[in-house]
Structures are given as C-alpha cells and as structure tokens.
C-alpha cells in the first residue's frame, strides 16, 4: 500500500500507536507503574492494533482501561478463552473491544489488542501494575521498565507457536516515550542513577524523603529504562499491614488485612569471615549467535561473549583450592570442558582456560533446557555443594519449562543467574535464581559484568543456610495464612519477603511477631521482627495485589507440576483456583485476561479488520554481520547443494513484516559479492563464524526486512568497519593480564610476563628482589601491591583471588615479608601498608 501521512511500519503500514507515557511511584521498595498509550487511526477504515511488549516478569498487572472521547471503559478480568471469545464477538458485531493477555510461555510478555478503532478516532489505554524493587549488591533498589523485546529462540520440535512480535531496530521505533518517577520513603533519598539520560533529581521536601525525576527528552529505545534508587540507612526490616477491601467477599484474600514483611538477615561476622573452601562450581555459558552483539552502542568492539570470557577468567582464578568445577556452553546444542566436574588444580585450571579462550558465539540458537537436564543428571559430589552459574542474554522461548526444571532440582544446588544485555528476559533470569535458591544479576548499559559476577561468587562462597523456619506470634483470635513460598535461600544483606493473610479480630494496639530461624555453618541463628497489627493509612491495595500475584505464581507452578495423565484432575483444580484468585483480586495470570467492550450500536463487521502490528524495539547492536545486513536490504544466494533442513529456528515473537531467523551461516550459503561487500571474508579472517538472517524452510526472502532502497548488502564503509572490528580486538585490560598469570594455588611466578603486566622490565623486578626472598613470594607480593595501589577501584573484582594469594603467602611462612613490601612499594611507586595486604 502507498504510505499515508503519520507513522508507518517497515512495510509502509500506518502505526496507530503515537505515544507512551509512563508514571512511576516508588514507596520505599514497592513501585506502582501507570502507562498511558495513545492510539489514533488516521486511515479511512476501521483497524485492529496489536502491540506485544515486555513487562517485568514479577509485575502484578492490576488495572486496564480505555478512554474514547469522554467515555471510560474499565476492563474486567475473565478466564482467558472466555475473554478472547467476548473480544471476537464484539469485533464481529462492530463494537469496540480491548484485550490484554499475558503470554502462556513467559510471564514478562503481554499482548494488547485494540479492536475496531474507527477512522479518525483516538483511544487512550491505561495500564497499571505493581512490583517490588530488587536489592542490588551496592544496596541500591533496581527498577527496570523493559523497553526492548528481543527475538525469543524457539527450540526445534516446539509444538506451541506462541505469541509473535513485530520488532524493529531501536532507531526505527515510530512512537515516543515519556517517563517520570516520584520516590518517597521514611528515609532520605540519597541519589537516583540510571543507564538513560535523566533530568536532575528534584527534592520535594527539606528532609529529602520525597523526590521526582524525569527521563530526558529524546529516548532512543536502545535500552531498557533502569533506575537505581539509593536511600540513606537503607534496608531496615519493615512490616506493612494493609486493610482489606470493604466490598470484597468476607474471608477472602482481598477482604482480610495482608501483611508484607521485608527481612534483612545479618549473619555473625565470625561466620562471614570464613569463606567456604569447597563446592562444585558448574558454569553454563550462552554461546548463541546473539552473544556476539556489542555490549553497548558506545563500546562496539567489546562483545557480550568477549566480556563473558574475561569474567570466566576472573571467576576461575578466584575459586578456592579443594573445590570441583566444570564449564558447559550451549547454543542449538551444548558442549562441556570435562565429561564431569573435576578437582580444581593447576592442570585442570589451565586446560579450562585454554578452552574458554577459544569460545565464540557460534553455537546457533538458545536451547538451555538440554544442558540443564544433562547437568542435573550428573551425580552430586559428597560434601561439595553444587553451585550453578548461568550466563545468558535471556532470549529463550520456553521460559516456564526451564524454570520448572530448576525448581524440580532445587534441593541439590543453588542457581546464580546473569542477564546479559538489553532485553534479557526478567522472567527467566529472576525465575532461575528464585527457584534455584540463588541470586539474579542484570548487566545492562555501561555495567561491567565482572564485579556483579564476583558479588554472586561471594554469595556462593557464603555458608549455605539450612533448616529455615518461620514462626508467627499473634494475639488470640487472629490467625495467619502465609501466602509466600517457603524461604529456601538467605544471603547476607539481601531481602527476604513474606506475604501473609491475617484473619480474625484484634485490638488497635495489638502487635504481632515473626521469627526466622536457620542454621548457618552449624551455628543456630535467628532474626525477629515485631510489628503493629493496625493497618497503615492510605496504602490502597498494593500489598494485596502483590500478595495475590505471589500466590498466583505459586499455584501456576503447582499446576504445571500436576499436568499430565496422572494428575490431570489436580491440574484442573489448581487452574480453577488461579482463575478464581485472579478474577477476585483483579491481578493478571497466565489463565486469565483483561477484557473491555464499548457497548454501542455498531454495525456488524463485513470482513476481517485491517490488522496493524505495533513494532517493539529490539536491541540495535545485533551480531556484527547481522546488523550490517539488517541495515540494508538483504541479498542472498544459495549454492545448488544448499540445504536448509534441520537448521535451528528463531521465532520473532509476532508476525507481520519484520521477521527474521538467526541461524548459523554454513559454507553452503554465501553472501552476494557482486558489489564487493566482503563481509564474509572480514569475519572469517577475524576467526569468527558468520551468522545470517533468513526465514527457515527455503530460500524465499520475501518475508525479510528492508530498511532502504539500495541494492547493496553493505556499503564499502560498512564492510570496512566490520573488517576493522573483527581483525582488531581491543587491547587486554592490565588487570586481566595480571590475573591470567596467577596460579591455581594463588601465587604468581617471577616471569617476564608478570614484569610486563606491572609495567616494568624483567631486569627491574629481578634486581630489586630482596636477596633473602623466595622468587614466588616476591612475585606474589608485587602483584598484591599493584592490585591495592593501582587497581583499588576494581577491588570487588580481584578481592577473592587476592585473599587466595594472601593465604598462600601465609602458608609459606616467609621471614622477609616486610622487606619485600617496602622494596615492592619503591619499585611500583606505591605506598601500600603490610597490614592492608592481610599480612
């Protein structure tokens, strides 16, 4: 069709979504988000606009309404199939209808359908959800508004086609986003940081307990909108009791008061000072094609896979002697460094590092399920607690299936997850850690992966908390129904949330008490919190909705566990409970949907409505070849022997126009070279395997995206840039150079490579060595002085391996340590004290 006025898709179709306005209200560690989406039909016929977009995986969607002119229609929550039928019936009869539903595969993807929008008419959609903010390692609270929805890989043989998404590079998103936040807390707000450009923080009171901040104009949709909120004297244990809804049915969750407890356990210092020296550390690395993306737009040479390799170096060097380890990597298939976990030694460490150095993003798709099954099939090693570290950009289709597998095996391990890059699935990354009793981290924007991973390693080396129990003490006549799943993991300084329903009557001055008991390194410990049973004033129903969401997720998990011939009746009963709770609380679930119909005198539809798919942004920095190809029309040739059968298949989550599949580009496929693009040559020379974008099942390129009118694949300038990027890797960080030379035992050897890493010559390091000093002792003290004196700002990255070095030095019982420290300071121009080194 010819382009009409207004915004258009890549297929020259008008985009009815004009703008998104987001208002965030943060109260302490709970966020309420209100999004307003403005639609306008500038065509000459009625349309149906369909928008698939991401939300936080743990969000409780609790309000959906539409305003047309002066009329507001508030949606109801109904069983999903019933809601869909009502929506279709409304469109067939010429009425306007609005449908909002959660994906059945992943709770962080929603579909919004705006049906039968007449020519020239506008509709304003209001969507509201509540969520808890995650605590970061530096005590910040993280809020993330997902703006990026990347392709989700669908494994071969998947029966469910799932929801599909129209997505375009961030620079081509045809609607605007405005974002403002209001933060309030009993404690002062010290600062608010973001990966996006913000306007200055504005305080609303002299105590600085309330503040507002806005997203700067011109957001490019190249990243999620992330806020890090810092309070002074943060993370005190708190309890909020919220009154029930007067109109709700007596005895139900929404009618009774609900309490939300935030506990921050503090472990005894004597226990925390002794890190574990055992464990089985299993590292699982994503090597799918999308891991070849640059980490950020500003650091094009630094890829996700490259950053992951550097992180594995730090991680492996920081492991304690006496532990066991193995490394798995996955794509369409999976590989492992050792057939089973091996004891950590100089020999096994060197062998693993050689394999890690050669790891590229060349294994195709993102099939994480099979390697997880293989890992769980391996017998656990006695007295070596299993710790699983998962590194992925989160572009997984079968999220719930993966999380259920981790949950099923949660008794045998702890799972620490890392979401790499913009658009990583929050449902997957948080779900892995939550069900695996570990900790989740997201690496976005300018974040460095290394400090976040080392923080999780510290958690993994903390003694495992066992025998966790929660007991309640409440006045006579009051009963407690706990709505949260049992606490299975507790980490120093990290929050544990508990929701509970309070039934019965008590006096206004009555108090309750909750006690969390656990065993830590064979030491019994407990934390206690007393709280008033008097409901807070003006808290709305936020706590009830979060509690309902928590219970809904638990029931959904139990329902999936029960599915199958044996427990089909039990699964149906659980589904019925989810639907009842979702309808009663007004909170979305995978079995329900929000439906709103504008009753009117519409004429029956005379045919299908024109469907308009609203594109969502994906992370612009695609793998380097794919990005080059997608910025220009695609030219593809296939040799006569080319076969597309059996290739892994990427599902762009929504149909219409912007579809492509990422698959490995084998030798039988070749890029059109009549214009001298030379992209293939430049990447193969750089040692990378190329990735290509096409639709599985044939050589038909009609469904591929076009973003220009040139008939070239890439300009000469583009191919030159790709060639330079592939052939000139960034220089290695001096810290990583030094770390790579450390031995498994923790020591360094006096070697020319060490001298170079320290910025000295071999002659300088050898001549300044005190005569009585052992060479390895001298080399190790030099490395420690350099770390403390030159790289103190990166201490969280090297602290664990430095502790290992210090332990090695103590074991040597060297007599000239003070002399070595003095000589080392002189050589390196530092002034590090002996006690600072832990000696």
C-alpha positions in Angstrom: 0.0 0.0 0.0 1.1 3.6 -0.5 2.4 5.4 2.5 -0.2 7.7 4.1 0.5 10.5 6.5 1.7 9.7 10.0 3.9 7.0 11.4 4.5 3.8 9.3 5.9 0.4 9.8 8.8 -1.1 7.8 6.1 -2.4 5.4 4.7 1.1 4.9 1.7 0.4 7.0 0.5 3.2 9.4 1.3 2.7 13.1 -1.7 3.6 15.2 0.3 3.9 18.5 1.5 7.5 18.8 3.0 7.8 22.3 3.6 6.0 25.6 3.6 8.0 28.9 4.8 6.2 32.0 4.4 7.4 35.5 6.3 5.6 38.3 5.6 6.0 42.0 8.0 4.3 44.4 7.1 4.0 48.0 10.2 2.6 49.9 10.8 -0.7 47.9 7.4 -1.1 46.1 6.7 0.5 42.8 3.4 1.4 41.1 3.6 2.0 37.4 0.9 3.6 35.3 1.4 3.5 31.5 -0.9 5.5 29.1 -0.8 4.5 25.5 -2.4 6.8 22.9 -3.7 5.3 19.7 -5.0 7.1 16.7 -6.5 5.7 13.5 -5.5 8.0 10.6 -6.7 5.5 7.9 -10.0 5.6 6.1 -11.3 2.2 7.6 -11.6 0.6 11.0 -8.4 -1.2 12.2 -7.3 -3.6 14.9 -4.0 -2.6 16.5 -1.9 -5.3 18.2 1.0 -4.5 20.4 3.3 -7.1 22.1 5.5 -5.7 24.7 7.6 -6.6 27.7 6.8 -6.0 31.4 8.8 -7.0 34.5 8.4 -10.8 35.0 7.2 -10.3 38.6 4.8 -7.5 37.9 1.2 -7.7 39.2 -0.9 -6.1 36.4 -4.0 -4.8 38.3 -5.8 -2.3 36.1 -6.6 -1.9 32.4 -9.0 0.7 30.9 -9.7 2.6 27.7 -10.9 6.1 27.2 -12.6 7.1 23.9 -13.8 10.7 23.8 -15.4 11.3 27.2 -16.2 7.6 27.8 -14.0 5.4 30.0 -14.4 1.6 30.0 -12.7 -0.3 32.8 -11.7 -3.9 31.9 -12.7 -6.9 33.8 -10.5 -10.0 34.5 -12.0 -13.1 33.0 -10.9 -16.6 32.1 -8.7 -16.3 29.0 -10.7 -18.2 26.5 -13.9 -16.6 27.6 -12.3 -13.1 27.3 -11.0 -13.9 23.8 -14.4 -15.1 22.6 -16.0 -12.0 24.1 -13.4 -9.8 22.2 -14.0 -11.6 18.9 -17.8 -11.4 19.3 -17.6 -7.7 20.0 -15.5 -7.1 16.8 -17.8 -9.2 14.7 -20.8 -7.1 15.8 -19.0 -3.8 15.1 -18.3 -2.9 18.7 -15.0 -1.6 20.1 -13.1 -4.0 22.3 -9.8 -4.1 24.2 -8.0 -7.2 25.3 -4.8 -7.6 27.4 -3.3 -11.0 28.0 -0.1 -12.5 29.4 1.9 -14.9 27.3 1.5 -18.6 28.4 5.2 -19.2 27.7 6.7 -16.3 29.6 5.1 -14.0 32.2 7.2 -11.0 31.1 5.4 -10.7 27.7 1.9 -9.2 27.2 -0.3 -8.7 24.1 -2.6 -5.6 23.9 -5.3 -5.7 21.2 -7.2 -2.6 20.4 -10.1 -3.7 18.3 -12.3 -1.9 15.8 -10.8 1.6 16.1 -12.9 3.7 13.7 -11.4 6.1 11.1 -10.2 9.4 12.6 -10.8 8.2 16.2 -8.4 8.1 19.1 -8.2 5.8 22.2 -6.2 6.2 25.3 -5.3 3.0 27.1 -4.3 3.0 30.7 -2.3 0.0 32.1 -1.3 -0.2 35.8 0.9 -2.7 37.6 2.8 -3.0 40.9 6.1 -4.7 41.6 8.8 -5.0 44.3 12.2 -3.4 43.6 15.2 -5.8 43.6 18.0 -5.1 46.1 21.4 -4.7 44.4 24.8 -5.7 45.8 25.6 -2.0 46.5 22.3 -1.6 48.4 20.6 0.2 45.6 17.0 -0.7 44.6 16.6 -1.5 40.9 13.5 -0.6 38.9 13.5 -1.6 35.2 11.0 -0.5 32.6 11.6 -3.0 29.8 11.6 -1.1 26.6 13.5 -3.7 24.5 11.9 -7.0 23.4 14.5 -9.2 21.6 13.6 -12.3 19.5 13.0 -15.4 21.7 14.6 -18.6 20.4 12.0 -21.4 19.9 13.7 -24.9 20.1 13.2 -27.3 17.3 10.1 -29.5 17.8 8.2 -27.0 19.9 4.5 -27.5 19.2 3.3 -24.2 20.5 3.9 -21.4 18.0 3.4 -18.9 20.9 2.9 -15.2 20.7 4.8 -13.4 17.8 6.3 -10.0 17.9 7.0 -7.3 15.3 10.3 -5.8 16.3 12.5 -3.2 14.6 15.9 -1.7 15.5 15.5 0.9 18.2 16.2 3.8 16.0 13.2 3.0 13.9 10.6 2.9 16.7 7.8 5.1 15.4 6.3 6.3 18.7 7.6 8.4 21.6 8.2 7.5 25.3 8.0 9.9 28.3 8.9 8.7 31.8 8.6 10.4 35.2 9.2 9.0 38.7 8.2 10.1 42.2 10.1 8.5 45.0 9.1 8.6 48.7 10.5 6.8 51.8 10.6 7.2 55.5 14.4 7.6 55.0 16.1 10.3 52.9 16.6 9.6 49.2 20.4 10.0 48.7 20.5 9.6 44.9 18.9 8.2 41.8 21.0 6.8 38.9 20.1 5.5 35.5 21.6 3.9 32.4 19.5 6.5 30.5 19.8 10.3 30.4 17.8 11.9 33.3 16.8 15.4 34.2 18.2 16.5 37.6 16.7 15.0 40.7 14.2 17.4 42.3 13.6 17.1 46.1 10.1 18.0 47.3 10.8 18.5 51.0 13.7 19.7 53.2 14.2 16.2 54.7 14.8 14.8 51.1 12.4 11.9 51.7 10.5 12.7 48.5 11.9 13.4 45.1 10.9 13.4 41.4 13.0 12.7 38.3 12.2 12.5 34.6 13.7 10.8 31.6 15.5 13.4 29.4 13.7 14.0 26.1 14.7 12.0 23.0 15.0 8.5 24.5 16.3 6.3 21.6 14.7 3.0 22.7 18.2 1.4 22.5 18.0 0.2 26.1 15.6 -0.6 29.0 14.8 2.3 31.3 16.6 1.4 34.5 16.6 3.4 37.8 18.8 2.7 40.8 17.4 4.3 43.9 19.5 4.8 47.0 18.2 5.6 50.5 20.3 6.7 53.4 20.4 4.0 56.1 18.7 1.6 53.8 17.4 -1.9 54.3 15.9 -1.9 57.7 13.5 -4.7 58.4 9.9 -3.4 57.9 6.3 -4.6 58.1 3.3 -3.1 56.3 -0.2 -4.2 57.3 -2.8 -3.2 54.7 -6.6 -3.1 55.3 -8.8 -5.3 53.2 -11.3 -4.2 50.6 -14.7 -3.4 52.3 -16.7 -4.6 49.2 -14.8 -8.0 48.9 -16.4 -11.3 50.0 -15.7 -11.9 53.7 -13.0 -14.4 54.4 -11.3 -13.9 51.1 -7.7 -12.6 50.5 -9.0 -9.2 49.3 -11.3 -8.8 52.3 -8.8 -9.6 55.1 -5.8 -7.5 56.1 -2.5 -8.6 54.5 1.0 -8.1 55.9 4.2 -7.7 53.9 7.4 -8.3 55.8 10.8 -7.3 54.5 13.6 -9.0 56.4 17.3 -8.3 56.0 19.1 -11.1 57.9 22.5 -10.2 59.4 25.0 -13.0 59.7 27.5 -13.2 62.6 30.9 -11.7 61.5 32.7 -14.8 62.7 30.9 -16.9 60.2 31.1 -14.4 57.4 34.9 -14.1 57.7 35.4 -17.7 56.8 34.6 -18.3 53.1 33.8 -21.9 52.0 36.8 -23.8 50.6 34.7 -26.5 49.0 31.9 -26.8 46.5 31.1 -27.9 42.9 31.0 -24.9 40.6 29.2 -25.5 37.3 29.4 -22.6 34.9 26.9 -22.6 32.0 27.6 -20.1 29.2 25.3 -18.9 26.4 27.2 -19.1 23.1 24.2 -18.4 20.8 24.6 -16.0 17.9 23.2 -13.1 19.8 26.0 -13.2 22.3 28.2 -11.7 19.5 26.4 -8.4 20.0 28.5 -5.4 21.3 27.8 -4.9 25.0 26.8 -1.3 24.3 26.4 1.1 21.4 29.4 3.1 22.7 31.7 0.0 23.0 31.2 -1.7 19.7 34.5 -3.7 19.9 33.5 -5.3 23.2 31.1 -8.1 22.6 28.9 -10.0 25.2 30.8 -13.2 24.6 34.2 -11.4 25.0 33.1 -9.9 28.3 31.8 -13.3 29.4 35.3 -14.8 28.6 37.0 -12.2 30.7 34.6 -12.8 33.5 35.2 -16.6 33.4 38.9 -15.9 33.8 38.3 -13.9 36.9 35.8 -16.4 38.2 38.1 -19.4 37.7 41.1 -17.7 39.2 39.0 -16.9 42.3 37.8 -20.4 43.0 39.2 -22.0 46.2 41.6 -24.9 46.2 39.9 -28.1 47.1 36.7 -27.4 45.1 35.4 -29.1 41.9 34.3 -27.4 38.7 33.2 -27.8 35.1 32.2 -25.4 32.3 29.3 -26.0 29.9 28.4 -23.9 26.9 25.2 -24.0 24.8 23.5 -22.8 21.7 21.5 -25.2 19.5 23.4 -28.0 21.2 25.8 -27.9 24.1 29.5 -28.7 24.9 31.4 -29.3 28.1 35.1 -28.8 29.0 35.2 -32.0 31.1 33.0 -35.1 31.0 32.2 -34.5 34.6 33.3 -32.0 37.3 37.0 -32.2 38.2 39.1 -31.2 41.1 40.4 -27.6 40.9 44.2 -27.8 40.3 46.8 -26.0 38.2 46.4 -28.7 35.4 42.6 -28.6 35.2 42.6 -24.8 35.5 45.0 -24.4 32.6 43.0 -26.8 30.5 39.7 -25.0 31.2 41.3 -21.6 30.4 42.5 -22.7 27.1 39.0 -23.9 26.2 37.5 -20.6 27.4 39.9 -18.5 25.3 38.5 -20.2 22.1 34.8 -19.8 23.0 32.9 -17.8 20.4 29.2 -17.0 19.9 29.0 -19.8 17.3 26.6 -22.5 18.6 23.4 -21.2 16.9 20.2 -20.9 18.9 19.5 -20.6 22.7 18.4 -24.1 23.8 19.2 -24.1 27.5 16.9 -26.9 28.6 19.1 -29.9 27.4 22.4 -28.8 29.0 20.5 -28.2 32.3 19.0 -31.7 32.1 22.5 -33.1 31.5 23.9 -31.2 34.4 21.2 -32.4 36.8 21.7 -36.0 35.6 25.3 -35.9 37.0 25.6 -37.2 40.5 26.4 -34.6 43.1 29.8 -34.9 44.8 29.7 -35.7 48.5 30.4 -32.7 50.7 30.8 -30.4 47.7 27.6 -28.3 47.4 26.7 -27.7 43.8 26.6 -24.0 42.7 25.3 -23.3 39.2 26.2 -20.1 37.4 24.1 -19.3 34.3 25.2 -16.6 31.8 22.7 -15.8 29.1 21.2 -12.9 27.2 17.9 -14.4 28.0 16.4 -14.8 24.5 14.6 -18.0 25.4 11.1 -19.1 24.3 10.3 -21.9 26.8 10.9 -19.8 29.9 8.4 -21.7 32.2 9.7 -25.1 31.2 13.3 -24.1 32.0 12.3 -22.6 35.4 10.2 -25.6 36.3 13.3 -27.8 35.7 15.4 -25.7 38.0 12.7 -25.8 40.6 12.5 -29.6 40.4 16.2 -29.8 41.1 16.4 -27.0 43.7 17.2 -29.4 46.5 20.5 -30.4 45.0 22.0 -27.0 44.1 21.9 -23.2 44.2 21.5 -21.3 40.9 23.0 -17.9 40.2 21.8 -16.2 37.0 23.1 -13.3 34.9 21.1 -11.5 32.3 23.5 -10.0 29.7 22.5 -7.0 27.6 19.3 -5.0 27.0 16.1 -7.0 26.8 17.2 -10.1 28.7 14.1 -11.8 30.0 13.4 -10.8 33.6 11.1 -13.8 34.0 13.9 -16.2 33.1 16.8 -14.5 35.0 14.8 -13.9 38.2 13.0 -17.2 37.9 16.2 -19.2 37.7 17.6 -17.6 40.8 14.4 -17.6 42.8 13.6 -21.3 42.1 17.3 -22.2 42.4 17.8 -20.5 45.8 20.4 -18.2 44.3 20.8 -14.6 43.3 20.0 -12.8 40.0 22.1 -10.0 38.4 21.4 -7.9 35.2 24.3 -6.5 33.2 23.0 -3.6 31.1 24.1 -0.2 29.7 27.6 0.6 30.8 27.6 -2.1 33.6 30.7 -4.3 33.8 29.9 -7.9 34.1 32.9 -8.8 36.3 32.0 -7.0 39.6 28.4 -8.3 39.5 29.6 -11.9 38.9 32.2 -11.7 41.7 29.5 -10.5 44.1 27.4 -13.6 43.3 30.5 -15.7 43.8 30.8 -14.2 47.3 27.2 -15.3 47.9 28.0 -18.7 46.6 31.0 -19.0 48.9 28.9 -18.0 51.9 27.9 -20.9 54.1 24.6 -22.4 52.9 21.7 -21.6 55.2 19.9 -24.7 56.2 16.7 -25.6 58.2 14.9 -22.3 57.6 11.7 -22.0 59.6 9.3 -19.1 60.0 7.1 -18.9 63.1 4.4 -16.3 63.9 3.2 -15.0 67.2 -0.1 -13.1 67.1 -2.9 -12.3 69.6 -5.6 -14.8 70.4 -8.4 -14.6 67.8 -6.0 -13.8 65.0 -4.8 -16.4 62.5 -2.1 -16.2 59.9 -2.1 -17.8 56.4 1.3 -17.5 54.8 0.9 -16.7 51.0 4.6 -16.8 50.0 6.5 -20.0 49.2 8.8 -21.2 51.9 12.2 -19.4 52.2 14.9 -21.6 50.9 17.8 -19.2 50.5 19.1 -16.4 52.7 22.1 -14.2 51.9 23.9 -11.6 54.0 22.3 -8.2 53.5 19.7 -9.5 50.9 16.0 -9.0 51.4 13.6 -11.9 52.2 9.9 -11.0 51.5 7.0 -12.7 53.2 3.3 -12.1 52.5 0.6 -13.3 54.9 -3.2 -13.0 55.2 -4.4 -12.0 58.7 -7.9 -13.3 59.7 -9.9 -12.6 62.8 -10.2 -9.6 65.2 -7.6 -7.8 67.4 -7.4 -4.6 69.4 -6.0 -1.5 67.7 -2.8 -1.7 69.9 -2.1 -5.3 69.2 1.3 -6.5 68.0 2.5 -9.5 66.1 5.9 -11.0 65.8 7.6 -13.1 63.2 10.8 -15.1 63.9 13.0 -16.6 61.1 15.3 -19.4 62.4 18.0 -21.1 60.4 21.3 -22.9 60.7 24.4 -21.2 59.4 27.7 -23.2 59.3 26.3 -25.4 62.1 25.5 -22.3 64.2 21.8 -21.8 65.0 20.7 -18.2 64.2 17.6 -16.2 64.2 16.1 -12.8 63.2 13.0 -11.4 64.7 10.6 -8.5 63.7 7.8 -7.1 65.8 5.0 -5.2 64.0 1.7 -3.4 64.7 -1.4 -5.2 63.5 -3.0 -1.8 62.9 -3.4 -1.3 59.1 -1.5 1.5 57.5 -3.4 4.6 56.4 -3.9 5.2 52.6 -1.9 2.3 51.3 -4.6 1.3 48.7 -4.5 -2.3 47.7 -0.9 -2.5 46.6 0.2 -5.1 49.2 -2.9 -7.3 48.5 -2.1 -7.3 44.8 1.5 -8.2 45.3 0.4 -11.0 47.7 -2.2 -12.2 45.1 0.5 -12.2 42.4 2.8 -14.3 44.7 0.1 -16.8 45.4 -0.9 -17.0 41.7 2.6 -17.7 40.6 3.0 -20.5 43.2 -0.3 -22.1 42.1 0.6 -21.8 38.4 3.9 -23.7 39.2 2.0 -26.4 41.1 -0.5 -26.6 38.2 2.3 -27.3 35.7 3.8 -29.9 38.0 0.4 -31.7 38.1 -0.2 -31.6 34.4 -0.3 -35.0 32.7 -2.4 -38.1 32.7 -1.8 -39.0 36.3 -2.7 -35.7 37.9 -4.9 -34.1 35.3 -7.8 -33.5 37.8 -5.4 -31.9 40.3 -4.1 -29.6 37.5 -7.6 -28.6 36.6 -8.4 -27.8 40.2 -5.2 -25.7 40.5 -6.1 -23.8 37.3 -9.6 -23.2 38.7 -8.1 -21.7 41.9 -5.8 -19.4 39.8 -8.7 -18.1 37.8 -10.8 -17.5 40.9 -8.0 -15.7 42.6 -7.1 -13.7 39.5 -10.7 -12.6 39.0 -11.3 -11.8 42.7 -8.0 -9.8 43.1 -8.1 -8.2 39.6 -4.5 -9.3 39.0 -3.5 -11.0 35.7 -2.4 -14.6 35.3 -1.5 -16.9 32.5 -5.1 -18.3 32.6 -6.9 -15.0 32.5 -7.1 -11.8 30.5 -8.4 -8.3 30.9 -11.4 -7.6 28.6 -13.3 -4.3 28.0 -16.1 -3.8 25.4 -17.6 -0.5 24.5 -21.3 -1.3 24.1 -22.9 0.6 21.2 -24.9 0.5 18.1 -22.1 -0.7 15.9 -22.8 -2.4 12.5 -21.8 -6.0 12.1 -18.4 -6.3 10.5 -18.4 -7.1 6.8 -15.0 -8.8 6.8 -11.8 -9.0 8.8 -10.4 -5.8 10.2 -7.2 -4.4 8.9 -4.6 -5.6 11.5 -1.8 -3.2 12.4 1.1 -4.7 14.3 2.8 -2.1 16.5 6.6 -2.7 16.4 8.5 -3.0 19.7 12.2 -2.1 19.8 14.9 -4.7 19.9 18.5 -4.1 20.9 20.0 -2.3 18.0 23.5 -3.9 18.3 22.8 -7.2 16.5 25.7 -9.6 15.9 28.0 -7.7 13.7 27.3 -9.4 10.3 23.5 -9.5 11.0 23.4 -5.8 12.0 25.2 -4.9 8.7 22.8 -7.0 6.7 19.7 -5.7 8.5 20.6 -2.0 8.0 20.4 -2.6 4.2 18.2 -4.8 2.0 19.3 -8.5 2.1 20.9 -10.1 -0.9 21.2 -13.9 -0.5 22.5 -16.6 -2.8 22.4 -20.3 -2.2 24.7 -22.9 -3.9 22.8 -25.8 -5.6 23.7 -28.1 -2.8 22.4 -25.7 -0.1 20.1 -27.4 2.4 18.0 -25.6 4.9 16.6 -28.7 6.6 17.3 -29.3 10.2 18.5 -25.8 10.9 17.7 -24.2 14.3 14.7 -21.8 14.0 14.4 -18.4 15.6 10.9 -17.2 16.4 10.4 -13.5 16.1 7.7 -13.2 18.6 4.9 -11.7 16.4 4.0 -11.9 12.7 3.8 -9.3 10.0 6.7 -7.8 8.1 9.6 -7.7 10.5 10.5 -11.3 10.7 13.9 -13.0 10.5 15.5 -16.1 11.8 19.0 -16.2 13.2 20.8 -19.3 12.1 24.3 -20.4 11.6 25.7 -19.4 8.3 27.3 -22.6 6.9 29.7 -22.8 4.0 26.9 -23.7 1.6 25.4 -20.2 1.9 27.3 -17.2 0.5 26.6 -13.5 0.6 26.2 -11.8 -2.7 29.6 -10.4 -3.6 28.9 -8.7 -6.9 29.3 -5.3 -5.2 32.4 -6.3 -3.3 30.9 -6.3 0.1 33.5 -8.7 1.5 31.7 -9.1 4.8 32.2 -12.9 4.9 35.9 -12.6 4.3 36.4 -10.0 7.0 34.7 -12.1 9.7 36.3 -15.4 8.8 39.7 -13.7 8.8 38.9 -12.5 12.3 38.3 -16.0 13.5 34.6 -15.6 13.9 31.9 -17.7 12.3 29.3 -15.6 10.5 25.6 -15.5 11.4 22.9 -14.9 8.9 19.3 -13.7 9.0 16.7 -15.6 6.9 13.4 -17.4 7.3 13.7 -21.2 7.9 12.4 -23.6 5.4 13.6 -22.3 2.0 15.3 -19.6 0.0 12.3 -17.4 -0.1 13.4 -13.9 1.0 10.1 -12.2 0.7 9.5 -12.1 4.4 12.8 -10.4 5.2 13.0 -6.8 6.4 14.0 -3.9 4.2 15.3 -0.6 5.6 16.4 1.2 2.4 16.3 1.3 -1.3 19.9 0.4 -2.1 20.5 -2.9 -3.8 23.8 -3.4 -2.0 24.1 -5.6 1.1 26.5 -3.2 2.8 28.3 -0.1 1.7 32.1 -0.2 1.4 32.3 1.9 4.5 30.2 -0.6 6.4 32.3 -3.6 5.4 35.5 -1.7 6.2 34.1 -1.1 9.7 33.2 -4.7 10.2 36.6 -5.8 9.0 38.4 -3.5 11.4 36.1 -4.6 14.3 36.8 -8.3 13.5 40.6 -8.0 13.0 41.5 -5.6 15.8 40.4 -6.9 19.1 40.6 -4.3 21.9 43.8 -4.4 24.0 43.6 -6.6 27.0 42.9 -4.8 30.3 46.1 -4.8 32.5 44.2 -6.2 35.4 43.1 -9.2 33.3 46.7 -9.6 32.1 47.9 -9.8 35.7 45.0 -12.1 36.8 45.7 -14.5 33.9 49.2 -15.1 35.3 48.1 -16.2 38.7 48.4 -19.9 39.5 45.6 -22.0 40.9 47.3 -22.1 44.4 47.1 -18.2 44.5 50.7 -17.4 43.8 52.5 -15.6 40.9 55.8 -16.6 39.4 58.6 -14.2 38.8 58.4 -14.1 35.0 58.9 -11.5 32.2 55.1 -11.6 31.6 54.5 -10.5 35.2 57.0 -7.7 34.8 55.2 -6.5 31.7 51.8 -6.6 33.4 53.3 -4.5 36.2 54.7 -2.0 33.6 58.3 -3.0 34.4 61.2 -4.9 32.8 62.4 -8.3 33.9 65.7 -6.7 35.0 63.9 -4.2 37.2 61.8 -6.9 39.0 64.7 -9.2 39.5 67.3 -6.7 40.6 65.1 -5.1 43.3 64.2 -8.5 44.9 65.5 -8.7 48.5 68.3 -11.3 48.5 66.7 -13.5 51.2 63.3 -13.6 49.4 61.9 -16.5 47.6 61.1 -15.6 43.9 57.5 -16.7 44.1 56.9 -14.9 47.4 58.4 -11.7 45.9 56.4 -12.0 42.7 53.1 -12.6 44.7 53.8 -9.6 47.0 54.5 -7.4 43.9 51.1 -8.5 42.4 49.3 -7.7 45.6 50.9 -4.3 46.0 50.0 -3.4 42.4 46.3 -4.5 42.9 46.0 -2.4 46.1 48.0 0.5 44.9 46.9 0.8 41.2 43.6 -1.1 40.9 41.9 -0.3 44.2 38.8 1.0 42.3 38.3 -2.6 41.0 38.7 -4.3 44.3 35.4 -6.1 44.2 36.7 -7.9 41.0 40.0 -9.1 42.4 39.4 -9.3 46.2 38.7 -13.1 46.3 41.8 -14.0 44.2 43.9 -11.6 46.4 42.6 -13.4 49.5 43.8 -16.7 47.9 47.2 -15.1 47.3 47.4 -13.9 50.9 46.5 -17.4 52.2 49.3 -18.9 50.0 51.8 -16.4 51.4 50.9 -17.2 55.0 51.4 -20.9 54.3 54.9 -20.1 53.1 55.9 -18.6 56.5 58.3 -16.3 54.7 60.6 -14.3 57.0 61.2 -11.3 54.8 57.7 -10.1 54.1 58.2 -6.6 55.5 61.3 -6.1 53.4 59.6 -7.3 50.3 56.6 -4.9 50.8 59.0 -2.0 51.3 61.0 -2.9 48.2 57.8 -3.5 46.2 56.4 -0.1 47.1 59.6 1.5 46.0 59.6 -0.3 42.6 56.0 0.3 41.8 55.7 3.8 43.2 53.0 2.8 45.7 52.6 3.2 49.5 50.7 0.1 50.5 51.0 -1.0 54.1 51.7 -4.6 55.0 48.6 -5.0 57.1 46.4 -3.7 54.2 47.7 -6.8 52.2 46.4 -9.0 55.0 49.9 -10.0 56.1 
